[in-house]
């Protein structure tokens, strides 16, 4: 049965050059074909240059910059690969914050090939299982992940694949994950963050609690979030 994304907004976060074209266009077309709305996010306005391995390919219009993108406006995140793309985007502080916010809100994340580097940079891999291009294995394991060599692997809200040849399976799992995802109650996320790490001085805990406090403030709710220290 075909998955329907019913207007869900899916962020594709990339650098302005070095993207492996198939890893951008095939998931993009899959999202569009299922009724979703793909949005291209990059550090600079203008265009993003894709490649076929080492050869320049097409250029794609950037919809919004990483500095202007609000992760709360999106239902899911796709991280295409390409060595240069993945290496550059993990150094963009706004992109890293965007990824951290998506992770904190437990939204679906789909990553292929070298794209997982930014997940390591964001501190999002502790205890997670994923696959990638084989050369990332040590980096991902050093970031706390369990690495597997599989065509596609699904770990909760995280789906990952190794290379362009895996894209049919990757796209299928991406659509399935986004179509069936529902956001957990904010208080559940806060409680889980506290249970995972009771010391709110750590980077991940502080980030998650601040994000939840910001959401509650925006909604005018009364929930009080205690910060230890």
C-alpha positions as CSV (number, residue, x, y, z in Angstrom):
1,X,0.0,0.0,0.0
2,X,1.4,3.4,-1.0
3,X,2.3,5.7,1.9
4,X,0.6,9.1,2.1
5,X,2.4,12.0,3.7
6,X,-0.5,14.4,3.4
7,X,1.3,17.7,3.2
8,X,4.0,16.9,5.8
9,X,7.0,19.1,5.5
10,X,10.3,17.3,5.2
11,X,13.6,19.2,5.6
12,X,16.5,18.3,3.4
13,X,19.6,19.8,5.0
14,X,22.7,20.1,2.8
15,X,25.8,22.1,2.3
16,X,25.9,24.4,-0.8
17,X,28.1,22.1,-2.7
18,X,29.2,18.4,-2.8
19,X,25.9,16.7,-2.4
20,X,25.6,13.2,-4.0
21,X,22.8,14.0,-6.4
22,X,20.9,10.7,-6.3
23,X,20.9,10.9,-2.5
24,X,19.1,14.2,-2.7
25,X,16.8,13.7,-5.7
26,X,15.5,10.2,-5.1
27,X,14.2,10.8,-1.5
28,X,13.0,14.2,-2.6
29,X,10.9,12.7,-5.4
30,X,9.7,9.9,-3.1
31,X,8.4,12.6,-0.6
32,X,6.8,14.6,-3.3
33,X,5.2,11.5,-4.9
34,X,3.7,10.6,-1.5
35,X,2.1,14.1,-1.1
36,X,4.8,15.5,1.2
37,X,6.5,18.9,0.8
38,X,10.3,18.7,0.6
39,X,12.2,21.9,1.6
40,X,15.9,22.4,0.7
41,X,17.8,24.0,3.6
42,X,21.5,25.1,3.2
43,X,23.9,27.5,4.9
44,X,23.8,30.1,2.1
45,X,20.9,31.4,0.0
46,X,20.9,30.8,-3.7
47,X,21.7,27.3,-5.0
48,X,23.3,24.0,-3.9
49,X,25.6,22.2,-6.3
50,X,25.2,18.4,-6.5
51,X,27.7,15.9,-7.9
52,X,27.7,12.5,-9.5
53,X,30.5,11.2,-7.3
54,X,33.3,13.6,-8.3
55,X,31.7,15.2,-11.3
56,X,29.5,18.3,-11.1
57,X,25.9,17.6,-11.8
58,X,22.8,19.8,-11.3
59,X,22.2,22.9,-9.2
60,X,19.2,23.2,-6.9
61,X,17.5,26.2,-5.5
62,X,17.8,26.7,-1.7
63,X,14.4,27.3,-0.1
64,X,15.7,28.6,3.3
65,X,19.0,29.0,5.0
66,X,20.0,27.0,8.1
67,X,20.1,30.3,10.1
68,X,16.5,31.1,9.2
69,X,15.0,27.5,9.4
70,X,13.0,26.6,12.5
71,X,13.1,22.9,13.1
72,X,9.7,23.0,14.8
73,X,8.1,23.8,11.4
74,X,9.1,20.5,9.9
75,X,7.8,16.9,10.3
76,X,11.0,15.0,9.4
77,X,14.6,15.4,8.4
78,X,16.6,13.9,5.5
79,X,20.4,14.1,5.5
80,X,21.8,13.2,2.0
81,X,25.4,12.2,1.6
82,X,28.4,13.2,-0.5
83,X,31.7,13.5,1.2
84,X,32.2,17.2,0.7
85,X,28.6,18.0,1.5
86,X,28.6,16.0,4.8
87,X,32.0,17.4,5.8
88,X,30.9,21.0,5.3
89,X,27.4,20.8,6.8
90,X,28.7,19.4,10.1
91,X,30.7,22.6,10.6
92,X,27.7,24.9,10.2
93,X,26.6,25.7,13.7
94,X,23.0,26.6,12.6
95,X,22.7,23.2,10.8
96,X,23.9,21.4,13.9
97,X,21.4,23.2,16.1
98,X,18.6,22.4,13.6
99,X,19.5,18.7,13.8
100,X,19.7,18.8,17.6
101,X,16.2,20.3,17.7
102,X,14.8,17.7,15.4
103,X,16.3,15.0,17.5
104,X,15.1,16.5,20.8
105,X,11.5,16.5,19.4
106,X,11.9,12.9,18.3
107,X,11.0,13.6,14.7
108,X,11.9,11.1,12.0
109,X,15.4,11.3,10.7
110,X,16.6,9.6,7.5
111,X,20.4,9.6,6.7
112,X,22.3,8.0,3.9
113,X,26.0,7.4,3.2
114,X,28.3,10.2,4.7
115,X,25.3,12.2,5.9
116,X,25.6,10.7,9.4
117,X,28.6,12.9,10.3
118,X,26.4,15.7,11.4
119,X,24.5,13.4,13.8
120,X,27.9,12.7,15.5
121,X,28.5,16.4,15.6
122,X,25.1,17.0,17.2
123,X,25.7,14.4,19.9
124,X,22.8,12.4,18.7
125,X,24.2,8.9,18.3
126,X,24.7,7.6,21.9
127,X,23.1,4.2,22.0
128,X,21.7,4.3,18.5
129,X,22.1,1.7,15.8
130,X,22.7,2.8,12.2
131,X,24.5,2.0,8.9
132,X,26.5,4.4,6.7
133,X,29.3,4.4,4.1
134,X,31.8,2.0,5.7
135,X,34.6,4.6,6.2
136,X,32.3,6.4,8.8
137,X,32.2,3.3,11.0
138,X,34.9,4.4,13.5
139,X,33.6,8.0,13.7
140,X,30.1,6.8,14.5
141,X,31.2,4.2,17.0
142,X,33.3,6.8,18.7
143,X,30.2,8.9,18.9
144,X,28.4,6.1,20.8
145,X,26.6,4.4,18.0
146,X,26.4,0.7,17.1
147,X,27.3,0.4,13.4
148,X,25.8,-2.3,11.1
149,X,26.5,-3.1,7.5
150,X,22.9,-3.3,6.1
151,X,21.1,-2.0,3.0
152,X,18.7,-0.1,5.3
153,X,18.4,-0.1,9.1
154,X,15.5,1.4,11.2
155,X,16.1,2.2,14.8
156,X,13.0,3.9,16.2
157,X,12.7,7.3,14.5
158,X,16.1,6.9,12.7
159,X,16.4,5.2,9.2
160,X,19.8,4.9,7.6
161,X,21.4,3.4,4.5
162,X,24.9,3.0,3.1
163,X,25.1,4.3,-0.5
164,X,23.1,5.2,-3.7
165,X,22.4,1.5,-4.5
166,X,20.4,1.3,-1.3
167,X,18.1,4.2,-2.2
168,X,15.0,2.2,-3.2
169,X,14.9,0.5,0.3
170,X,15.9,3.7,2.0
171,X,13.1,5.7,0.4
172,X,10.5,3.0,1.2
173,X,11.5,3.1,4.9
174,X,11.6,6.9,4.9
175,X,8.0,7.1,3.7
176,X,6.8,4.5,6.1
177,X,8.5,6.2,9.0
178,X,7.2,9.7,8.2
179,X,3.7,8.4,7.3
180,X,3.2,6.6,10.7
181,X,5.0,9.0,13.0
182,X,3.1,11.0,15.6
183,X,4.8,13.4,17.9
184,X,4.9,12.3,21.6
185,X,3.5,14.6,24.3
186,X,6.1,17.3,25.2
187,X,6.0,16.3,28.9
188,X,6.9,12.7,27.9
189,X,10.0,14.0,26.1
190,X,11.0,16.1,29.1
191,X,10.6,13.2,31.5
192,X,12.6,10.9,29.3
193,X,15.4,13.4,29.0
194,X,15.5,13.7,32.8
195,X,15.6,9.9,33.2
196,X,18.3,9.4,30.5
197,X,20.6,11.9,32.3
198,X,19.7,13.5,35.6
199,X,22.6,16.0,35.4
200,X,21.1,19.0,33.5
201,X,24.6,20.5,33.0
202,X,25.4,18.2,30.2
203,X,25.0,19.5,26.6
204,X,22.2,17.1,25.5
205,X,20.1,17.5,28.7
206,X,20.4,21.2,28.8
207,X,19.4,21.4,25.1
208,X,16.4,19.2,25.5
209,X,15.1,21.0,28.6
210,X,15.6,24.4,27.0
211,X,13.7,23.3,23.9
212,X,10.8,22.0,25.9
213,X,10.7,25.1,28.0
214,X,10.6,27.2,24.8
215,X,7.7,25.2,23.4
216,X,5.7,25.5,26.5
217,X,6.3,29.2,26.7
218,X,5.1,29.6,23.1
219,X,2.0,27.7,23.9
220,X,1.2,29.7,27.0
221,X,1.2,26.5,29.1
222,X,1.8,26.3,32.9
223,X,4.2,23.5,32.9
224,X,7.3,24.3,34.9
225,X,10.5,22.7,33.9
226,X,13.1,22.5,36.7
227,X,16.7,23.0,36.0
228,X,19.1,21.4,38.5
229,X,22.6,22.6,39.1
